[in-house]
Amino acid sequence: MLTRIDHIGIACHDLDATVEFYRATYGFEVFHTEVNEEQGVREAMLKINETSDGGASYLQLLEPTREDSAVGKWLAKNGEGVHHIAFGTADVDGDAADIREKGVRVLYDEPRRGSMGSRITFLHPKDCHGVLTELVTSAPVESPEH
């Protein structure tokens, strides 16, 4: 069962400048940064709030590390902006299977590693009214890592 909006993914050309905009404009601070070589992105997670299920909601800022990455291709085609929405779930495998049975294309056969050690998969945007949708099972968060 989907329990929350885990994060909104925002593609950007310059991660540092985009982080500074969100810090200066809204007061959001970086909770976590990492480079995900498999996905070809450098990212920053900005925590917005805690949630009732023990998780949190974030903005995920994504800068491609290579032009041929999914975010790099998307950014070249669409420019900066909202890339995807991610819903939190305690069981990404089970929810992905349930959603697949309803006729929605799930992009990964098995969930992959996402931000902060999470397990993720994506749903095809053409089956979700034009919205790239991610399902996320968060890893337990002990402390912020920078």
Solvent accessible surface area in square Angstrom, and as a share of the most:
residue,aa,sasa,rsa
1,M,175,0.78
2,L,69,0.34
3,T,62,0.36
4,R,36,0.13
5,I,80,0.41
6,D,6,0.03
7,H,5,0.02
8,I,45,0.23
9,G,0,0.00
10,I,21,0.11
11,A,0,0.00
12,C,2,0.01
13,H,115,0.51
14,D,69,0.36
15,L,5,0.03
16,D,93,0.48
17,A,58,0.45
18,T,21,0.12
19,V,28,0.16
20,E,80,0.36
21,F,103,0.43
22,Y,33,0.13
23,R,99,0.36
24,A,68,0.53
25,T,73,0.42
26,Y,120,0.46
27,G,50,0.48
28,F,55,0.23
29,E,107,0.48
30,V,35,0.20
31,F,24,0.10
32,H,13,0.06
33,T,52,0.30
34,E,28,0.12
35,V,74,0.43
36,N,10,0.05
37,E,126,0.57
38,E,103,0.46
39,Q,48,0.21
40,G,0,0.00
41,V,1,0.00
42,R,76,0.28
43,E,3,0.01
44,A,1,0.00
45,M,2,0.01
46,L,0,0.00
47,K,59,0.25
48,I,70,0.35
49,N,74,0.38
50,E,110,0.49
51,T,31,0.18
52,S,129,0.83
53,D,69,0.36
54,G,71,0.68
55,G,17,0.16
56,A,6,0.04
57,S,21,0.13
58,Y,13,0.05
59,L,24,0.12
60,Q,13,0.06
61,L,0,0.00
62,L,7,0.04
63,E,31,0.14
64,P,30,0.19
65,T,67,0.39
66,R,101,0.37
67,E,156,0.70
68,D,93,0.48
69,S,3,0.02
70,A,76,0.59
71,V,10,0.06
72,G,7,0.07
73,K,124,0.53
74,W,64,0.23
75,L,8,0.04
76,A,92,0.72
77,K,171,0.72
78,N,76,0.39
79,G,26,0.25
80,E,100,0.45
81,G,25,0.24
82,V,97,0.56
83,H,18,0.08
84,H,6,0.02
85,I,36,0.18
86,A,0,0.00
87,F,59,0.25
88,G,0,0.00
89,T,5,0.03
90,A,91,0.71
91,D,71,0.37
92,V,0,0.00
93,D,59,0.31
94,G,25,0.24
95,D,15,0.08
96,A,7,0.06
97,A,43,0.33
98,D,74,0.38
99,I,29,0.15
100,R,99,0.36
101,E,149,0.67
102,K,160,0.68
103,G,61,0.58
104,V,28,0.16
105,R,119,0.43
106,V,17,0.10
107,L,81,0.40
108,Y,33,0.13
109,D,130,0.67
110,E,121,0.54
111,P,24,0.15
112,R,104,0.38
113,R,123,0.45
114,G,2,0.02
115,S,12,0.08
116,M,43,0.19
117,G,36,0.34
118,S,8,0.05
119,R,98,0.36
120,I,4,0.02
121,T,1,0.00
122,F,21,0.09
123,L,9,0.05
124,H,40,0.18
125,P,40,0.25
126,K,162,0.69
127,D,46,0.24
128,C,27,0.16
129,H,182,0.81
130,G,62,0.59
131,V,66,0.38
132,L,33,0.17
133,T,10,0.06
134,E,7,0.03
135,L,0,0.00
136,V,5,0.03
137,T,30,0.17
138,S,51,0.33
139,A,30,0.23
140,P,128,0.80
141,V,81,0.47
142,E,168,0.76
143,S,68,0.44
144,P,75,0.47
145,E,114,0.51
146,H,151,0.68
